[in-house]
Amino acid sequence: MRLADFIEQHRARIVEAWERFAETMPPVDGGVSSADLQSHAARMLDAIVADMRSPSAVRVGGASADTPVDSGGSEHGLARYAAGLSLVSVASEFRALRAVVLRLWAGAGFVRTPQAFDDLVRFNEVLDQLTAAAVLSFSQAVERDRALLMGIVAHDLRGPLHTASMSLHLLAHRHPSAREDEALGQVRRSLARMVPMVDDLLGVAAAGMRAQLPVRPQPMDLKALAQEILAEAAAEFPRHEFVLDAAEPIEGFWDRARLGQLISNLARNAAAHGDPSGTIRVVLRGHGDQIALAVHNTGPMIPEHERQYLFAPAARGANARSGHHLGLGLFIVNEIARGHGGRVDVASSAEAGTVFTVVLPKDPQAGEA
């Protein structure tokens, strides 16, 4: 008997044995009942059988294209995530399903047939595809929920931050002498540092729930925006000198708010990680249908082994000197550049310092036409 036929004829036994194993997994929150587990397993076995019987010619990369296998695995992965299992437990369930099927088939004596090896290979290919689909859907659900939670926390933090800032403003207005109080000044500076942290959280949350950050390009002058952002950075980092090198207006179609965040993150990153009292130079240049924005700071170089992780969420250099960011700023910079159809490069050496260069098309939508 062929393995596909065996699975079809003994589906109830396989599901029962697999369910006994599934019940040994860590306690769940009741999101998947016994009947649901049996139904999921039955549908997955049906998908496996259908795929194993499909012609070899339509198989792509060891698994059939556009079959119910992917949807069956995805459904199970989402259900097990909702039930509270870990990803390791989900993978263990598929390992158990493989063992149940092969042991029952071996016990029936069919492994000695001429087609047994081909059946084994195909069964393992299809089950691997099923496992991959379940793991992918499970992981995506985890990331979506994490991004949603991050977005909620960041959004809710904005209210208390705004209230505290306004209270300090009112206090200074009613009691002018309070403006000279060093403790209140420290509170004001701390609140100012928290604002980019919240912006970073919101940006990461948006990136986690979408393919890339949404951008809304409008006509704007990038030089004028850079002047505004650097003035804010200079107030926050009085020990640093911020210099803008742009001979003429740099006009194009970009999302003003996003690029303001990009410049702010790069400037703050340079101040936090570079020479504590060094000059931070921002250079803007137009090159045909593109522009280049470079932010240079002196100070310790970024080690080579750290550069590949700079644009990953939560990456931080070992030479960080402050808590201005949660390590998300450069990730946001990269996402904003990608959203505009651009890129970010970094060069760092002990002699020349560190330069982050952002290259953007002047009109991001022109490349889509």
N, C-alpha and C positions, 0 to 999 in steps of 0.2 A: 504493500500500500504506500502511495506517495504521502509525504508529510502533510501537504495541504489537505488531502482527503482525511488524514488521521485527525488533524486539528478540527476539521469541520464536524466529524462524527463524534469526537470526544470533547466537544466544547464545554459541556456542562461540568465534566470532571476537572478539566483544566481550570475553569473559572472558580470552582469550589476550592481546589488546592491553592490557587493563587490568592483567593480571599482569606484563607486561613493565615497565609503569610502576611498579608496586608494588615490583618488585625494585630499583628505583633509590633507594628510600627508605634512610635511614641503617641500618646493620647492626642486626639484632635478635638476641635471644638464642635463637632457634630455637623460640619458642613457637608459631609458625604455619608449618606446612609448605606447600609448593606446592600439594599436594592440598587442604589446608584452605582456602587462599586461593581456589582455583577453586570449591570447594564454597560458600564464603561468597558469592562474587560471583554464582554461579548462583542461589542462593536469593534474593539481593537483587534480581536481575533478574526472577525469577519474581514476587516481591512487587510490583515496579514495574508489570509487565504486568497483574497482577490488579487493582491499584488503578486503573490508567489505564482499564481496561475497566468499572470499577464505575460505577453510575449517578451522575450529578452530584448528585442529590437527597440522597445520603447523605454528601456531602463537607462537612467542617466546617473553616472557616478555611483553605481551599485544599488540604486533604488529607482523605482518607477516614478515617472514624472506625473504630477497632477492626479494622484490617487487619494483615496480616503485616509491613507496612512498618516499624512501630516495633520489633517483635521482631527483624527482620532487621538493622536498624541498630544496635540495642542489642547483639546478638550480635557484630557485627563490631567495635564500639567496645571491648567487653570483651576480645576476642581480640587486638586490636592493642595494647591497654594491657598485656596479659600478655606480648606479644612485645617490649615495650620501646620502641615508637615514641612520638613526641611527639604532642601534640594537633594541632599544625600539620601533621604528616605525615598524620594521619588525614584531616583536612580536605582536604589535597592529593589524597589518593586519590579522594575523591568528586568533586573538580574534574576529575580525570583521567577518571573514569568518564563524567561528563557530556560531556567533549570527545570521547572515543572513540565514544560512541553517536551524537552529533550529526554528527560528521565522516563516519562510515560511512554514516549515513542520507543526508546531503547528497551524498556521492559516488555513491550509488545513484540520485539524481535524484528522490527522492520529495518533496522540500521544496516542489515547485511544485504539489502537489495542493491542492484546495480545503480539505481538513481539516488541512493542515499546521500552520497557526498554532495551532489548538486543541490539536493534539497536542503542539506545542512547549510551550505554556503548562502543560498538564497534566503532561507529563514533568518540567518544572522544579519544579512544585509538589511532586510526589511525591518527587523526588530531594532537595529541600530538607528534607522531612519525614524522609527516611532519614538525611540528614546530621545533623539536629538530634538524632535518637534516638541516633546513634552518639556524638556529642559529649557528650550528657547522660550516657550510661552510662559513658563514659571518665572524665568529670570526677567522677562519683560514686565510681568505683573509686579514683581518686586520693585523694579526700577520706577514704574509708574507710581506706585504707592509711596515710594520714598520721595519722589519728586513732588507729589501732591502734598505730603506732610511738610516738606521743606518749604513749599510755597505758602502753605497756610501759616506756618510759624513766622516766616519772613513778613508776610502781609500783616499779621496781627502785631508784630513788633513795631511796625511803623506808627501805630496809634500812640502807644506809650512814649516812643521817642519824640514824636511831635508834641505831645502834652508836656513832657519834661523840658523841651527846648522853649516852648512858649512860656512856661512858668518862669524859667530863668530870665527870659526877655522882660516879662512883666515885673519881676523882682528888681531887675536893674533899672527899669523905668521909674518905679515907685521909690526906690532907694538908691540914688546915684552912687553913694559910697560903696555899694556892694560890687560895683564894677571893678573896684581895685582889690577885692578879696581874692587871694590866691586860690583858696579852696574852691570857690565858685568858678574861678577860671579853669581849674582842672576838670570840674564837672562838665563845663561847656565844651572843653576840648575832647573829653571822653565821649560825649554825645556825638560830636562831629565825626569821631573815628568810627562810631557804630553805624553811621549811615551807609558808608560803602560796604560794610559787612552785610547789611540787610539787602542792599542792591545785588551783591554777589549771590546771596541765597536765592533771591527771586530769579536771577538769570540762570542759575544752575537748574532750578525747578522747571523753568520754561524749556531749557534744553533737554531735560529728562523726559518731558511730555511731548516733545515735538522732534522732528528730524533735525531742525536747526532753529535758532532764534528767529522770530519773525522780525522783519525790518520793513519800514515804510519810507522809502526814499522820497525826498523832496529837494528842490533846488536850495543850495546853501553854500556858504563860504567857510571852508574848513579852517582857514587862518583865523577868522574872527572867533570861531568856537574854541580853537586852541588857546587864544589869548585869554578868553574867559575862564577856561578850566585851569590854566596855569596860574592865574591870579588867585583862584581858590586854593590851589595846592600850596602856593607861596605863603598864604595866611596860615595854613595848617602846619607847614614845615618851615618856620622862620629861619632856621639855621642854613637852609639850602638856598641857592640861587637858581632860579628857573629862567632859562633863556630860550626864546623862540626865534628860530632862523627861518624866515619865510619872506622872500623879497616882494611878493605880490599876492593878491587874493588867490586862493585855491578854490575854485568853484566846481561844483559837481552835484550829482544827485545821490544823497545819502540820508540815512536816518539820523537826524541831529541828536536825539536823545541817546541813541546807541553809541554813536561816535564820541559823544561827550563822556560816556561811561568808559569807552575804550581808552581815550586819552587820560582820563582820571586814573584808571587802574594802572596804566603804564607809568605815569608820573609818580603815583604813590608807591608803586613797586620799586622804582628807581631810588626814591628817597628812603624807603625802608631797608633796602638791601645793599645800597651803595655806600660810598663814603659819607659818614654822618654829617659832614658840613661841606660836601662837594657841590659842584655845579652840575645841574641836570639840563642838558641841551636837547631841545626838540627841533628837528629839522623837517621842513615840508618842501617837497619838490614835485612839480608836475612833469610827467614824461609821456607825451603823446596822449593816449586815451587812458592813462593810468596816473596815479599819484603814489608817492612814497612818503610815509611818516616814520621818522626814526627818532627813538628816544635813547639818549646816551647818558650813562653815568660812570663815574670812576669808582674804584674800590675793588674788593675781592672778586676774582673771576668765578664764574659758575662752573663747577667741576664737569668734565665731559660726561661722566656717568649719570649726572642729574638732568642734563639737557633734554633727554628723550622723554622725561616725565614732567617737564615744566608746564605743559598745557593740559595735564590731566587734573581732574577735580581733586582737591585736597593736597596737591603737591606743594611742598615747601622746601626752599633751599636750607641747607644746614647753617647758613650764615644769617638767617633772619634775625633782626634786632628788635622787632616791635610786633605788636598784635594788630596792626592796622587792617589786616585781612585774615580770612580763614584759610588762605592758601587757594582761593578760588579765582582770584583776580585775573591771572593769566589764562585760565580756562575760559573765562568770560571774554577776554580779549580775542582769543582764537575763534570762539563761536560767533562773535560779532563780525569779525573779518570774513569768516566762511559765509555768514548770512548775506554779506555784500558781494560775494563772489571773489573774495581776496584771500590773502594768506599772511602768516606771521613768521618771520625768521629771527633767529637770535645768533649773535656772535659775541664771544667773551674771551678775554685774555687778561693776564695780569698787567700787561703794559698799556693796552688800549682801553681797558674797561669793558663794559657790557653795552651792547646796542641791540634793541628790539626794533625791527623794521616791519612795518605794516604796508603791504602793497594792495591797493584797491583800484578797481576800475572806476572811472569818473561817472559812469552810468551803469550800475549793476544790471539793469533791465535790458541794456543793449545786447548783452551776451546771450540773453534768452530768446531774442527775436529770431 
